[in-house]
Amino acid sequence: ELRTPGTVYTFAVGAKAKLPEFVKYQTEGLLQGVKYDPKDVPEGTALYIAACATCHGVPGVDKGGNIRNLGYVPAEEITKLKDIVFNGPFRERGMPDFTDKLKEEDVVK
């Protein structure tokens, strides 16, 4: 069964990317095993809410927005976050490039 809060389509002029597959909400297997410094949590939370939560949701609180909730991805994907945020492998699917919005040190903490 597919459950979504709605579908948001993002278009780029001249792009020819296929629409992403619809997937079931994943609500088990909350992210674990990512090393972090507890002192960075308040600032990191604020950055996530400002830049990510609209699309990805709040881990452990809701099912996500129109894109996969990052609270349920494998820890290995979080280690690649810098490349995803700044190099745009999902840009063709509508993910914005955060190069001018976030600093690298904010993403790799």
C-alpha positions as CSV (number, residue, x, y, z in Angstrom):
1,E,0.0,0.0,0.0
2,L,1.4,3.4,-0.9
3,R,0.8,6.3,1.4
4,T,1.8,9.8,0.7
5,P,0.8,13.2,2.2
6,G,0.5,14.4,-1.4
7,T,2.8,14.6,-4.3
8,V,4.9,17.6,-5.2
9,Y,6.3,17.7,-8.7
10,T,9.4,19.9,-9.4
11,F,10.2,20.7,-13.0
12,A,13.3,22.0,-14.6
13,V,13.0,23.6,-18.0
14,G,14.4,21.2,-20.6
15,A,15.0,18.4,-18.2
16,K,14.1,14.8,-19.1
17,A,14.4,13.0,-15.8
18,K,11.8,10.3,-15.0
19,L,9.6,10.8,-11.9
20,P,10.8,9.0,-8.8
21,E,9.3,5.7,-7.8
22,F,6.6,5.9,-5.2
23,V,7.6,3.9,-2.1
24,K,5.9,2.9,1.1
25,Y,6.6,5.0,4.1
26,Q,9.4,3.5,6.2
27,T,8.6,3.9,9.9
28,E,10.9,1.4,11.4
29,G,14.7,1.2,11.6
30,L,15.3,4.7,12.9
31,L,18.8,5.8,11.9
32,Q,21.6,4.6,14.3
33,G,25.3,4.4,14.4
34,V,26.2,7.9,13.1
35,K,28.9,9.5,15.2
36,Y,28.3,13.1,16.3
37,D,29.3,15.6,19.0
38,P,26.3,16.2,21.3
39,K,27.2,19.9,21.5
40,D,26.4,20.2,17.7
41,V,22.8,18.9,18.1
42,P,21.0,22.2,18.8
43,E,22.6,24.0,15.8
44,G,22.3,20.9,13.6
45,T,18.6,20.5,14.5
46,A,18.0,24.2,13.6
47,L,19.8,23.7,10.2
48,Y,17.9,20.5,9.4
49,I,14.5,22.2,10.3
50,A,15.4,25.2,8.1
51,A,16.9,23.4,5.1
52,C,15.6,19.8,5.1
53,A,12.5,19.1,7.1
54,T,10.0,20.6,4.6
55,C,10.8,17.8,2.2
56,H,12.3,15.1,4.3
57,G,10.2,15.4,7.5
58,V,11.3,15.3,11.1
59,P,13.0,12.0,12.0
60,G,11.1,10.1,14.7
61,V,8.2,12.6,14.7
62,D,6.5,12.3,11.3
63,K,6.6,10.2,8.2
64,G,8.4,12.9,6.1
65,G,7.3,15.4,3.6
66,N,7.1,14.5,-0.1
67,I,10.6,12.8,0.0
68,R,12.1,10.0,2.0
69,N,12.5,10.8,5.8
70,L,16.2,10.9,6.5
71,G,15.7,9.4,9.9
72,Y,15.3,6.0,8.3
73,V,18.1,5.9,5.8
74,P,21.2,3.7,6.4
75,A,24.0,5.3,8.3
76,E,26.3,4.9,5.2
77,E,24.1,7.4,3.3
78,I,24.6,10.0,6.0
79,T,28.3,9.7,5.6
80,K,27.8,10.8,1.9
81,L,25.7,13.7,2.9
82,K,28.2,16.4,1.8
83,D,28.2,15.0,-1.8
84,I,24.5,14.8,-1.8
85,V,23.9,18.3,-0.5
86,F,26.6,20.1,-2.6
87,N,27.2,18.0,-5.7
88,G,23.5,17.5,-6.5
89,P,23.1,13.8,-7.5
90,F,19.4,14.3,-7.0
91,R,19.1,17.7,-8.7
92,E,17.4,16.1,-11.7
93,R,14.7,14.9,-9.3
94,G,14.1,18.4,-7.9
95,M,16.5,18.5,-4.9
96,P,18.0,22.0,-4.7
97,D,21.8,22.6,-4.6
98,F,22.7,24.0,-1.1
99,T,26.1,25.3,-2.1
100,D,25.1,29.0,-1.5
101,K,22.9,28.2,1.5
102,L,24.9,25.9,3.8
103,K,28.6,25.7,4.7
104,E,30.5,22.5,4.4
105,E,31.4,22.5,8.1
106,D,27.7,22.5,8.9
107,V,27.0,19.4,6.9
108,V,30.1,17.3,7.9
109,K,29.8,17.8,11.7
